[in-house]
């Protein structure tokens, strides 16, 4: 079924909320817990795309 492809992401997460509530810290903690390293985190700063 192609579910075990190595280059396929294990999951995608979307965290929404105001500045300063810990979204980035939560992502880093999840990456460390799930993948044993914060290096497996891809962070996209969506404030760059505001009009």
mmCIF entry with sequence, helices, sheets and N, C-alpha, C, O atoms, coordinates in Angstrom:
data_MODEL
# 
_entry.id   MODEL 
# 
_entity.id                         1 
_entity.type                       polymer 
_entity.pdbx_number_of_molecules   1 
# 
_entity_poly.entity_id                      1 
_entity_poly.type                           'polypeptide(L)' 
_entity_poly.nstd_linkage                   no 
_entity_poly.nstd_monomer                   no 
_entity_poly.pdbx_seq_one_letter_code       
;(UNK)(UNK)(UNK)(UNK)(UNK)(UNK)(UNK)(UNK)(UNK)(UNK)(UNK)(UNK)(UNK)(UNK)(UNK)(UNK)
(UNK)(UNK)(UNK)(UNK)(UNK)(UNK)(UNK)(UNK)(UNK)(UNK)(UNK)(UNK)(UNK)(UNK)(UNK)(UNK)
(UNK)(UNK)(UNK)(UNK)(UNK)(UNK)(UNK)(UNK)(UNK)(UNK)(UNK)(UNK)(UNK)(UNK)(UNK)(UNK)
(UNK)(UNK)(UNK)
;
_entity_poly.pdbx_seq_one_letter_code_can   XXXXXXXXXXXXXXXXXXXXXXXXXXXXXXXXXXXXXXXXXXXXXXXXXXX 
_entity_poly.pdbx_strand_id                 A 
# 
loop_
_entity_poly_seq.entity_id 
_entity_poly_seq.num 
_entity_poly_seq.mon_id 
_entity_poly_seq.hetero 
1 1  UNK n 
1 2  UNK n 
1 3  UNK n 
1 4  UNK n 
1 5  UNK n 
1 6  UNK n 
1 7  UNK n 
1 8  UNK n 
1 9  UNK n 
1 10 UNK n 
1 11 UNK n 
1 12 UNK n 
1 13 UNK n 
1 14 UNK n 
1 15 UNK n 
1 16 UNK n 
1 17 UNK n 
1 18 UNK n 
1 19 UNK n 
1 20 UNK n 
1 21 UNK n 
1 22 UNK n 
1 23 UNK n 
1 24 UNK n 
1 25 UNK n 
1 26 UNK n 
1 27 UNK n 
1 28 UNK n 
1 29 UNK n 
1 30 UNK n 
1 31 UNK n 
1 32 UNK n 
1 33 UNK n 
1 34 UNK n 
1 35 UNK n 
1 36 UNK n 
1 37 UNK n 
1 38 UNK n 
1 39 UNK n 
1 40 UNK n 
1 41 UNK n 
1 42 UNK n 
1 43 UNK n 
1 44 UNK n 
1 45 UNK n 
1 46 UNK n 
1 47 UNK n 
1 48 UNK n 
1 49 UNK n 
1 50 UNK n 
1 51 UNK n 
# 
_struct_asym.id          A 
_struct_asym.entity_id   1 
# 
loop_
_struct_conf.conf_type_id 
_struct_conf.id 
_struct_conf.pdbx_PDB_helix_id 
_struct_conf.beg_label_comp_id 
_struct_conf.beg_label_asym_id 
_struct_conf.beg_label_seq_id 
_struct_conf.pdbx_beg_PDB_ins_code 
_struct_conf.end_label_comp_id 
_struct_conf.end_label_asym_id 
_struct_conf.end_label_seq_id 
_struct_conf.pdbx_end_PDB_ins_code 
_struct_conf.beg_auth_comp_id 
_struct_conf.beg_auth_asym_id 
_struct_conf.beg_auth_seq_id 
_struct_conf.end_auth_comp_id 
_struct_conf.end_auth_asym_id 
_struct_conf.end_auth_seq_id 
_struct_conf.pdbx_PDB_helix_class 
_struct_conf.details 
_struct_conf.pdbx_PDB_helix_length 
HELX_P HELX_P1 AA1 UNK A 23 ? UNK A 35 ? UNK A 23 UNK A 35 1 ? 13 
HELX_P HELX_P2 AA2 UNK A 38 ? UNK A 40 ? UNK A 38 UNK A 40 5 ? 3  
HELX_P HELX_P3 AA3 UNK A 46 ? UNK A 49 ? UNK A 46 UNK A 49 5 ? 4  
# 
_struct_conf_type.id          HELX_P 
_struct_conf_type.criteria    ? 
_struct_conf_type.reference   ? 
# 
loop_
_atom_site.group_PDB 
_atom_site.id 
_atom_site.type_symbol 
_atom_site.label_atom_id 
_atom_site.label_alt_id 
_atom_site.label_comp_id 
_atom_site.label_asym_id 
_atom_site.label_entity_id 
_atom_site.label_seq_id 
_atom_site.pdbx_PDB_ins_code 
_atom_site.Cartn_x 
_atom_site.Cartn_y 
_atom_site.Cartn_z 
_atom_site.occupancy 
_atom_site.B_iso_or_equiv 
_atom_site.pdbx_formal_charge 
_atom_site.auth_seq_id 
_atom_site.auth_comp_id 
_atom_site.auth_asym_id 
_atom_site.auth_atom_id 
_atom_site.pdbx_PDB_model_num 
ATOM 1   N N  . UNK A 1 1  ? 0.812  -1.198 0.000  1.00 0.00 ? 1  UNK A N  1 
ATOM 2   C CA . UNK A 1 1  ? 0.000  0.000  0.000  1.00 0.00 ? 1  UNK A CA 1 
ATOM 3   C C  . UNK A 1 1  ? 0.851  1.255  0.000  1.00 0.00 ? 1  UNK A C  1 
ATOM 4   O O  . UNK A 1 1  ? 0.317  2.360  -0.092 1.00 0.00 ? 1  UNK A O  1 
ATOM 5   N N  . UNK A 1 2  ? 2.172  1.108  0.102  1.00 0.00 ? 2  UNK A N  1 
ATOM 6   C CA . UNK A 1 2  ? 3.045  2.275  0.073  1.00 0.00 ? 2  UNK A CA 1 
ATOM 7   C C  . UNK A 1 2  ? 3.120  3.037  1.379  1.00 0.00 ? 2  UNK A C  1 
ATOM 8   O O  . UNK A 1 2  ? 3.637  4.154  1.407  1.00 0.00 ? 2  UNK A O  1 
ATOM 9   N N  . UNK A 1 3  ? 2.623  2.469  2.452  1.00 0.00 ? 3  UNK A N  1 
ATOM 10  C CA . UNK A 1 3  ? 2.621  3.185  3.727  1.00 0.00 ? 3  UNK A CA 1 
ATOM 11  C C  . UNK A 1 3  ? 3.978  3.176  4.418  1.00 0.00 ? 3  UNK A C  1 
ATOM 12  O O  . UNK A 1 3  ? 4.193  3.947  5.353  1.00 0.00 ? 3  UNK A O  1 
ATOM 13  N N  . UNK A 1 4  ? 4.886  2.332  3.984  1.00 0.00 ? 4  UNK A N  1 
ATOM 14  C CA . UNK A 1 4  ? 6.182  2.216  4.639  1.00 0.00 ? 4  UNK A CA 1 
ATOM 15  C C  . UNK A 1 4  ? 7.302  2.902  3.855  1.00 0.00 ? 4  UNK A C  1 
ATOM 16  O O  . UNK A 1 4  ? 8.476  2.614  4.091  1.00 0.00 ? 4  UNK A O  1 
ATOM 17  N N  . UNK A 1 5  ? 6.972  3.785  2.946  1.00 0.00 ? 5  UNK A N  1 
ATOM 18  C CA . UNK A 1 5  ? 7.997  4.484  2.182  1.00 0.00 ? 5  UNK A CA 1 
ATOM 19  C C  . UNK A 1 5  ? 8.852  5.326  3.126  1.00 0.00 ? 5  UNK A C  1 
ATOM 20  O O  . UNK A 1 5  ? 8.321  6.041  3.976  1.00 0.00 ? 5  UNK A O  1 
ATOM 21  N N  . UNK A 1 6  ? 10.167 5.243  2.979  1.00 0.00 ? 6  UNK A N  1 
ATOM 22  C CA . UNK A 1 6  ? 11.065 5.939  3.889  1.00 0.00 ? 6  UNK A CA 1 
ATOM 23  C C  . UNK A 1 6  ? 10.990 7.452  3.768  1.00 0.00 ? 6  UNK A C  1 
ATOM 24  O O  . UNK A 1 6  ? 11.169 8.148  4.767  1.00 0.00 ? 6  UNK A O  1 
ATOM 25  N N  . UNK A 1 7  ? 10.736 7.975  2.597  1.00 0.00 ? 7  UNK A N  1 
ATOM 26  C CA . UNK A 1 7  ? 10.726 9.422  2.409  1.00 0.00 ? 7  UNK A CA 1 
ATOM 27  C C  . UNK A 1 7  ? 9.360  10.041 2.679  1.00 0.00 ? 7  UNK A C  1 
ATOM 28  O O  . UNK A 1 7  ? 9.189  11.253 2.544  1.00 0.00 ? 7  UNK A O  1 
ATOM 29  N N  . UNK A 1 8  ? 8.430  9.250  3.042  1.00 0.00 ? 8  UNK A N  1 
ATOM 30  C CA . UNK A 1 8  ? 7.085  9.741  3.337  1.00 0.00 ? 8  UNK A CA 1 
ATOM 31  C C  . UNK A 1 8  ? 7.039  10.266 4.773  1.00 0.00 ? 8  UNK A C  1 
ATOM 32  O O  . UNK A 1 8  ? 7.594  9.634  5.672  1.00 0.00 ? 8  UNK A O  1 
ATOM 33  N N  . UNK A 1 9  ? 6.390  11.408 5.004  1.00 0.00 ? 9  UNK A N  1 
ATOM 34  C CA . UNK A 1 9  ? 6.305  11.925 6.374  1.00 0.00 ? 9  UNK A CA 1 
ATOM 35  C C  . UNK A 1 9  ? 5.467  11.012 7.265  1.00 0.00 ? 9  UNK A C  1 
ATOM 36  O O  . UNK A 1 9  ? 4.507  10.393 6.806  1.00 0.00 ? 9  UNK A O  1 
ATOM 37  N N  . UNK A 1 10 ? 5.834  10.936 8.523  1.00 0.00 ? 10 UNK A N  1 
ATOM 38  C CA . UNK A 1 10 ? 5.071  10.146 9.484  1.00 0.00 ? 10 UNK A CA 1 
ATOM 39  C C  . UNK A 1 10 ? 3.782  10.853 9.877  1.00 0.00 ? 10 UNK A C  1 
ATOM 40  O O  . UNK A 1 10 ? 2.817  10.210 10.292 1.00 0.00 ? 10 UNK A O  1 
ATOM 41  N N  . UNK A 1 11 ? 3.767  12.157 9.749  1.00 0.00 ? 11 UNK A N  1 
ATOM 42  C CA . UNK A 1 11 ? 2.569  12.901 10.108 1.00 0.00 ? 11 UNK A CA 1 
ATOM 43  C C  . UNK A 1 11 ? 2.759  14.381 9.847  1.00 0.00 ? 11 UNK A C  1 
ATOM 44  O O  . UNK A 1 11 ? 3.879  14.865 9.687  1.00 0.00 ? 11 UNK A O  1 
ATOM 45  N N  . UNK A 1 12 ? 1.653  15.082 9.808  1.00 0.00 ? 12 UNK A N  1 
ATOM 46  C CA . UNK A 1 12 ? 1.658  16.536 9.671  1.00 0.00 ? 12 UNK A CA 1 
ATOM 47  C C  . UNK A 1 12 ? 0.807  17.099 10.792 1.00 0.00 ? 12 UNK A C  1 
ATOM 48  O O  . UNK A 1 12 ? -0.273 16.585 11.084 1.00 0.00 ? 12 UNK A O  1 
ATOM 49  N N  . UNK A 1 13 ? 1.291  18.141 11.409 1.00 0.00 ? 13 UNK A N  1 
ATOM 50  C CA . UNK A 1 13 ? 0.589  18.755 12.525 1.00 0.00 ? 13 UNK A CA 1 
ATOM 51  C C  . UNK A 1 13 ? 0.429  20.239 12.245 1.00 0.00 ? 13 UNK A C  1 
ATOM 52  O O  . UNK A 1 13 ? 1.332  20.873 11.699 1.00 0.00 ? 13 UNK A O  1 
ATOM 53  N N  . UNK A 1 14 ? -0.701 20.788 12.611 1.00 0.00 ? 14 UNK A N  1 
ATOM 54  C CA . UNK A 1 14 ? -0.964 22.209 12.456 1.00 0.00 ? 14 UNK A CA 1 
ATOM 55  C C  . UNK A 1 14 ? -1.355 22.753 13.818 1.00 0.00 ? 14 UNK A C  1 
ATOM 56  O O  . UNK A 1 14 ? -2.383 22.371 14.376 1.00 0.00 ? 14 UNK A O  1 
ATOM 57  N N  . UNK A 1 15 ? -0.538 23.640 14.347 1.00 0.00 ? 15 UNK A N  1 
ATOM 58  C CA . UNK A 1 15 ? -0.812 24.246 15.647 1.00 0.00 ? 15 UNK A CA 1 
ATOM 59  C C  . UNK A 1 15 ? -1.149 25.711 15.429 1.00 0.00 ? 15 UNK A C  1 
ATOM 60  O O  . UNK A 1 15 ? -0.369 26.456 14.834 1.00 0.00 ? 15 UNK A O  1 
ATOM 61  N N  . UNK A 1 16 ? -2.299 26.114 15.907 1.00 0.00 ? 16 UNK A N  1 
ATOM 62  C CA . UNK A 1 16 ? -2.777 27.484 15.742 1.00 0.00 ? 16 UNK A CA 1 
ATOM 63  C C  . UNK A 1 16 ? -2.923 28.145 17.100 1.00 0.00 ? 16 UNK A C  1 
ATOM 64  O O  . UNK A 1 16 ? -3.194 27.481 18.101 1.00 0.00 ? 16 UNK A O  1 
ATOM 65  N N  . UNK A 1 17 ? -2.743 29.448 17.127 1.00 0.00 ? 17 UNK A N  1 
ATOM 66  C CA . UNK A 1 17 ? -2.944 30.182 18.365 1.00 0.00 ? 17 UNK A CA 1 
ATOM 67  C C  . UNK A 1 17 ? -2.138 31.463 18.367 1.00 0.00 ? 17 UNK A C  1 
ATOM 68  O O  . UNK A 1 17 ? -1.333 31.709 17.469 1.00 0.00 ? 17 UNK A O  1 
ATOM 69  N N  . UNK A 1 18 ? -2.361 32.270 19.379 1.00 0.00 ? 18 UNK A N  1 
ATOM 70  C CA . UNK A 1 18 ? -1.660 33.554 19.460 1.00 0.00 ? 18 UNK A CA 1 
ATOM 71  C C  . UNK A 1 18 ? -0.169 33.368 19.764 1.00 0.00 ? 18 UNK A C  1 
ATOM 72  O O  . UNK A 1 18 ? 0.280  32.287 20.145 1.00 0.00 ? 18 UNK A O  1 
ATOM 73  N N  . UNK A 1 19 ? 0.567  34.440 19.586 1.00 0.00 ? 19 UNK A N  1 
ATOM 74  C CA . UNK A 1 19 ? 1.996  34.446 19.860 1.00 0.00 ? 19 UNK A CA 1 
ATOM 75  C C  . UNK A 1 19 ? 2.264  34.189 21.337 1.00 0.00 ? 19 UNK A C  1 
ATOM 76  O O  . UNK A 1 19 ? 1.566  34.706 22.210 1.00 0.00 ? 19 UNK A O  1 
ATOM 77  N N  . UNK A 1 20 ? 3.285  33.385 21.600 1.00 0.00 ? 20 UNK A N  1 
ATOM 78  C CA . UNK A 1 20 ? 3.756  33.214 22.967 1.00 0.00 ? 20 UNK A CA 1 
ATOM 79  C C  . UNK A 1 20 ? 3.054  32.173 23.806 1.00 0.00 ? 20 UNK A C  1 
ATOM 80  O O  . UNK A 1 20 ? 3.208  32.175 25.027 1.00 0.00 ? 20 UNK A O  1 
ATOM 81  N N  . UNK A 1 21 ? 2.285  31.279 23.198 1.00 0.00 ? 21 UNK A N  1 
ATOM 82  C CA . UNK A 1 21 ? 1.575  30.268 23.995 1.00 0.00 ? 21 UNK A CA 1 
ATOM 83  C C  . UNK A 1 21 ? 2.294  28.918 24.015 1.00 0.00 ? 21 UNK A C  1 
ATOM 84  O O  . UNK A 1 21 ? 1.851  28.002 24.708 1.00 0.00 ? 21 UNK A O  1 
ATOM 85  N N  . UNK A 1 22 ? 3.405  28.775 23.263 1.00 0.00 ? 22 UNK A N  1 
ATOM 86  C CA . UNK A 1 22 ? 4.202  27.559 23.321 1.00 0.00 ? 22 UNK A CA 1 
ATOM 87  C C  . UNK A 1 22 ? 4.040  26.602 22.160 1.00 0.00 ? 22 UNK A C  1 
ATOM 88  O O  . UNK A 1 22 ? 4.356  25.420 22.297 1.00 0.00 ? 22 UNK A O  1 
ATOM 89  N N  . UNK A 1 23 ? 3.560  27.069 21.029 1.00 0.00 ? 23 UNK A N  1 
ATOM 90  C CA . UNK A 1 23 ? 3.372  26.183 19.872 1.00 0.00 ? 23 UNK A CA 1 
ATOM 91  C C  . UNK A 1 23 ? 4.705  25.607 19.393 1.00 0.00 ? 23 UNK A C  1 
ATOM 92  O O  . UNK A 1 23 ? 4.811  24.406 19.145 1.00 0.00 ? 23 UNK A O  1 
ATOM 93  N N  . UNK A 1 24 ? 5.714  26.456 19.263 1.00 0.00 ? 24 UNK A N  1 
ATOM 94  C CA . UNK A 1 24 ? 7.018  25.991 18.797 1.00 0.00 ? 24 UNK A CA 1 
ATOM 95  C C  . UNK A 1 24 ? 7.645  25.047 19.810 1.00 0.00 ? 24 UNK A C  1 
ATOM 96  O O  . UNK A 1 24 ? 8.215  24.023 19.434 1.00 0.00 ? 24 UNK A O  1 
ATOM 97  N N  . UNK A 1 25 ? 7.545  25.378 21.081 1.00 0.00 ? 25 UNK A N  1 
ATOM 98  C CA . UNK A 1 25 ? 8.104  24.508 22.120 1.00 0.00 ? 25 UNK A CA 1 
ATOM 99  C C  . UNK A 1 25 ? 7.415  23.144 22.113 1.00 0.00 ? 25 UNK A C  1 
ATOM 100 O O  . UNK A 1 25 ? 8.074  22.120 22.293 1.00 0.00 ? 25 UNK A O  1 
ATOM 101 N N  . UNK A 1 26 ? 6.105  23.121 21.909 1.00 0.00 ? 26 UNK A N  1 
ATOM 102 C CA . UNK A 1 26 ? 5.373  21.860 21.816 1.00 0.00 ? 26 UNK A CA 1 
ATOM 103 C C  . UNK A 1 26 ? 5.864  21.034 20.632 1.00 0.00 ? 26 UNK A C  1 
ATOM 104 O O  . UNK A 1 26 ? 6.041  19.822 20.755 1.00 0.00 ? 26 UNK A O  1 
ATOM 105 N N  . UNK A 1 27 ? 6.085  21.671 19.495 1.00 0.00 ? 27 UNK A N  1 
ATOM 106 C CA . UNK A 1 27 ? 6.585  20.957 18.314 1.00 0.00 ? 27 UNK A CA 1 
ATOM 107 C C  . UNK A 1 27 ? 7.956  20.357 18.570 1.00 0.00 ? 27 UNK A C  1 
ATOM 108 O O  . UNK A 1 27 ? 8.215  19.213 18.197 1.00 0.00 ? 27 UNK A O  1 
ATOM 109 N N  . UNK A 1 28 ? 8.831  21.119 19.203 1.00 0.00 ? 28 UNK A N  1 
ATOM 110 C CA . UNK A 1 28 ? 10.170 20.611 19.511 1.00 0.00 ? 28 UNK A CA 1 
ATOM 111 C C  . UNK A 1 28 ? 10.092 19.433 20.473 1.00 0.00 ? 28 UNK A C  1 
ATOM 112 O O  . UNK A 1 28 ? 10.819 18.453 20.314 1.00 0.00 ? 28 UNK A O  1 
ATOM 113 N N  . UNK A 1 29 ? 9.219  19.522 21.469 1.00 0.00 ? 29 UNK A N  1 
ATOM 114 C CA . UNK A 1 29 ? 9.060  18.426 22.428 1.00 0.00 ? 29 UNK A CA 1 
ATOM 115 C C  . UNK A 1 29 ? 8.501  17.182 21.741 1.00 0.00 ? 29 UNK A C  1 
ATOM 116 O O  . UNK A 1 29 ? 8.952  16.069 22.012 1.00 0.00 ? 29 UNK A O  1 
ATOM 117 N N  . UNK A 1 30 ? 7.530  17.364 20.860 1.00 0.00 ? 30 UNK A N  1 
ATOM 118 C CA . UNK A 1 30 ? 6.965  16.226 20.120 1.00 0.00 ? 30 UNK A CA 1 
ATOM 119 C C  . UNK A 1 30 ? 8.005  15.574 19.215 1.00 0.00 ? 30 UNK A C  1 
ATOM 120 O O  . UNK A 1 30 ? 8.088  14.348 19.143 1.00 0.00 ? 30 UNK A O  1 
ATOM 121 N N  . UNK A 1 31 ? 8.797  16.391 18.528 1.00 0.00 ? 31 UNK A N  1 
ATOM 122 C CA . UNK A 1 31 ? 9.842  15.842 17.659 1.00 0.00 ? 31 UNK A CA 1 
ATOM 123 C C  . UNK A 1 31 ? 10.850 15.052 18.483 1.00 0.00 ? 31 UNK A C  1 
ATOM 124 O O  . UNK A 1 31 ? 11.279 13.972 18.078 1.00 0.00 ? 31 UNK A O  1 
ATOM 125 N N  . UNK A 1 32 ? 11.225 15.586 19.628 1.00 0.00 ? 32 UNK A N  1 
ATOM 126 C CA . UNK A 1 32 ? 12.151 14.870 20.498 1.00 0.00 ? 32 UNK A CA 1 
ATOM 127 C C  . UNK A 1 32 ? 11.572 13.572 21.022 1.00 0.00 ? 32 UNK A C  1 
ATOM 128 O O  . UNK A 1 32 ? 12.277 12.568 21.118 1.00 0.00 ? 32 UNK A O  1 
ATOM 129 N N  . UNK A 1 33 ? 10.292 13.586 21.362 1.00 0.00 ? 33 UNK A N  1 
ATOM 130 C CA . UNK A 1 33 ? 9.634  12.387 21.898 1.00 0.00 ? 33 UNK A CA 1 
ATOM 131 C C  . UNK A 1 33 ? 9.393  11.336 20.817 1.00 0.00 ? 33 UNK A C  1 
ATOM 132 O O  . UNK A 1 33 ? 9.678  10.156 21.021 1.00 0.00 ? 33 UNK A O  1 
ATOM 133 N N  . UNK A 1 34 ? 8.869  11.762 19.671 1.00 0.00 ? 34 UNK A N  1 
ATOM 134 C CA . UNK A 1 34 ? 8.502  10.820 18.616 1.00 0.00 ? 34 UNK A CA 1 
ATOM 135 C C  . UNK A 1 34 ? 9.699  10.319 17.811 1.00 0.00 ? 34 UNK A C  1 
ATOM 136 O O  . UNK A 1 34 ? 9.724  9.163  17.389 1.00 0.00 ? 34 UNK A O  1 
ATOM 137 N N  . UNK A 1 35 ? 10.688 11.183 17.599 1.00 0.00 ? 35 UNK A N  1 
ATOM 138 C CA . UNK A 1 35 ? 11.784 10.852 16.687 1.00 0.00 ? 35 UNK A CA 1 
ATOM 139 C C  . UNK A 1 35 ? 13.158 10.919 17.340 1.00 0.00 ? 35 UNK A C  1 
ATOM 140 O O  . UNK A 1 35 ? 14.168 10.787 16.649 1.00 0.00 ? 35 UNK A O  1 
ATOM 141 N N  . UNK A 1 36 ? 13.220 11.117 18.639 1.00 0.00 ? 36 UNK A N  1 
ATOM 142 C CA . UNK A 1 36 ? 14.475 11.181 19.397 1.00 0.00 ? 36 UNK A CA 1 
ATOM 143 C C  . UNK A 1 36 ? 15.393 12.318 18.976 1.00 0.00 ? 36 UNK A C  1 
ATOM 144 O O  . UNK A 1 36 ? 16.582 12.294 19.293 1.00 0.00 ? 36 UNK A O  1 
ATOM 145 N N  . UNK A 1 37 ? 14.868 13.307 18.273 1.00 0.00 ? 37 UNK A N  1 
ATOM 146 C CA . UNK A 1 37 ? 15.691 14.437 17.866 1.00 0.00 ? 37 UNK A CA 1 
ATOM 147 C C  . UNK A 1 37 ? 14.800 15.582 17.397 1.00 0.00 ? 37 UNK A C  1 
ATOM 148 O O  . UNK A 1 37 ? 13.814 15.364 16.693 1.00 0.00 ? 37 UNK A O  1 
ATOM 149 N N  . UNK A 1 38 ? 15.157 16.809 17.792 1.00 0.00 ? 38 UNK A N  1 
ATOM 150 C CA . UNK A 1 38 ? 14.432 17.979 17.299 1.00 0.00 ? 38 UNK A CA 1 
ATOM 151 C C  . UNK A 1 38 ? 14.787 18.274 15.844 1.00 0.00 ? 38 UNK A C  1 
ATOM 152 O O  . UNK A 1 38 ? 14.134 19.097 15.202 1.00 0.00 ? 38 UNK A O  1 
ATOM 153 N N  . UNK A 1 39 ? 15.820 17.607 15.320 1.00 0.00 ? 39 UNK A N  1 
ATOM 154 C CA . UNK A 1 39 ? 16.251 17.833 13.938 1.00 0.00 ? 39 UNK A CA 1 
ATOM 155 C C  . UNK A 1 39 ? 15.232 17.335 12.920 1.00 0.00 ? 39 UNK A C  1 
ATOM 156 O O  . UNK A 1 39 ? 15.331 17.672 11.740 1.00 0.00 ? 39 UNK A O  1 
ATOM 157 N N  . UNK A 1 40 ? 14.268 16.550 13.346 1.00 0.00 ? 40 UNK A N  1 
ATOM 158 C CA . UNK A 1 40 ? 13.251 16.027 12.435 1.00 0.00 ? 40 UNK A CA 1 
ATOM 159 C C  . UNK A 1 40 ? 12.052 16.968 12.306 1.00 0.00 ? 40 UNK A C  1 
ATOM 160 O O  . UNK A 1 40 ? 11.005 16.580 11.787 1.00 0.00 ? 40 UNK A O  1 
ATOM 161 N N  . UNK A 1 41 ? 12.205 18.172 12.767 1.00 0.00 ? 41 UNK A N  1 
ATOM 162 C CA . UNK A 1 41 ? 11.145 19.172 12.744 1.00 0.00 ? 41 UNK A CA 1 
ATOM 163 C C  . UNK A 1 41 ? 11.349 20.098 11.551 1.00 0.00 ? 41 UNK A C  1 
ATOM 164 O O  . UNK A 1 41 ? 12.451 20.601 11.332 1.00 0.00 ? 41 UNK A O  1 
ATOM 165 N N  . UNK A 1 42 ? 10.298 20.321 10.790 1.00 0.00 ? 42 UNK A N  1 
ATOM 166 C CA . UNK A 1 42 ? 10.317 21.320 9.723  1.00 0.00 ? 42 UNK A CA 1 
ATOM 167 C C  . UNK A 1 42 ? 9.366  22.424 10.152 1.00 0.00 ? 42 UNK A C  1 
ATOM 168 O O  . UNK A 1 42 ? 8.163  22.201 10.293 1.00 0.00 ? 42 UNK A O  1 
ATOM 169 N N  . UNK A 1 43 ? 9.911  23.612 10.358 1.00 0.00 ? 43 UNK A N  1 
ATOM 170 C CA . UNK A 1 43 ? 9.115  24.741 10.849 1.00 0.00 ? 43 UNK A CA 1 
ATOM 171 C C  . UNK A 1 43 ? 8.915  25.735 9.708  1.00 0.00 ? 43 UNK A C  1 
ATOM 172 O O  . UNK A 1 43 ? 9.875  26.148 9.057  1.00 0.00 ? 43 UNK A O  1 
ATOM 173 N N  . UNK A 1 44 ? 7.670  26.112 9.476  1.00 0.00 ? 44 UNK A N  1 
ATOM 174 C CA . UNK A 1 44 ? 7.335  27.102 8.457  1.00 0.00 ? 44 UNK A CA 1 
ATOM 175 C C  . UNK A 1 44 ? 6.689  28.281 9.162  1.00 0.00 ? 44 UNK A C  1 
ATOM 176 O O  . UNK A 1 44 ? 5.635  28.142 9.782  1.00 0.00 ? 44 UNK A O  1 
ATOM 177 N N  . UNK A 1 45 ? 7.325  29.445 9.066  1.00 0.00 ? 45 UNK A N  1 
ATOM 178 C CA . UNK A 1 45 ? 6.820  30.655 9.713  1.00 0.00 ? 45 UNK A CA 1 
ATOM 179 C C  . UNK A 1 45 ? 5.814  31.320 8.775  1.00 0.00 ? 45 UNK A C  1 
ATOM 180 O O  . UNK A 1 45 ? 6.198  31.973 7.804  1.00 0.00 ? 45 UNK A O  1 
ATOM 181 N N  . UNK A 1 46 ? 4.543  31.153 9.067  1.00 0.00 ? 46 UNK A N  1 
ATOM 182 C CA . UNK A 1 46 ? 3.495  31.656 8.176  1.00 0.00 ? 46 UNK A CA 1 
ATOM 183 C C  . UNK A 1 46 ? 3.297  33.165 8.273  1.00 0.00 ? 46 UNK A C  1 
ATOM 184 O O  . UNK A 1 46 ? 2.564  33.738 7.467  1.00 0.00 ? 46 UNK A O  1 
ATOM 185 N N  . UNK A 1 47 ? 3.939  33.825 9.249  1.00 0.00 ? 47 UNK A N  1 
ATOM 186 C CA . UNK A 1 47 ? 3.820  35.281 9.327  1.00 0.00 ? 47 UNK A CA 1 
ATOM 187 C C  . UNK A 1 47 ? 4.459  35.945 8.107  1.00 0.00 ? 47 UNK A C  1 
ATOM 188 O O  . UNK A 1 47 ? 4.146  37.094 7.796  1.00 0.00 ? 47 UNK A O  1 
ATOM 189 N N  . UNK A 1 48 ? 5.343  35.240 7.422  1.00 0.00 ? 48 UNK A N  1 
ATOM 190 C CA . UNK A 1 48 ? 5.960  35.767 6.211  1.00 0.00 ? 48 UNK A CA 1 
ATOM 191 C C  . UNK A 1 48 ? 4.959  35.872 5.060  1.00 0.00 ? 48 UNK A C  1 
ATOM 192 O O  . UNK A 1 48 ? 5.218  36.576 4.084  1.00 0.00 ? 48 UNK A O  1 
ATOM 193 N N  . UNK A 1 49 ? 3.839  35.195 5.159  1.00 0.00 ? 49 UNK A N  1 
ATOM 194 C CA . UNK A 1 49 ? 2.862  35.153 4.078  1.00 0.00 ? 49 UNK A CA 1 
ATOM 195 C C  . UNK A 1 49 ? 1.639  36.030 4.350  1.00 0.00 ? 49 UNK A C  1 
ATOM 196 O O  . UNK A 1 49 ? 0.648  35.953 3.625  1.00 0.00 ? 49 UNK A O  1 
ATOM 197 N N  . UNK A 1 50 ? 1.705  36.857 5.385  1.00 0.00 ? 50 UNK A N  1 
ATOM 198 C CA . UNK A 1 50 ? 0.576  37.739 5.710  1.00 0.00 ? 50 UNK A CA 1 
ATOM 199 C C  . UNK A 1 50 ? 0.539  38.915 4.738  1.00 0.00 ? 50 UNK A C  1 
ATOM 200 O O  . UNK A 1 50 ? 1.574  39.365 4.246  1.00 0.00 ? 50 UNK A O  1 
ATOM 201 N N  . UNK A 1 51 ? -0.657 39.398 4.474  1.00 0.00 ? 51 UNK A N  1 
ATOM 202 C CA . UNK A 1 51 ? -0.804 40.562 3.594  1.00 0.00 ? 51 UNK A CA 1 
ATOM 203 C C  . UNK A 1 51 ? -0.805 41.823 4.406  1.00 0.00 ? 51 UNK A C  1 
ATOM 204 O O  . UNK A 1 51 ? -0.919 42.915 3.850  1.00 0.00 ? 51 UNK A O  1 
# 
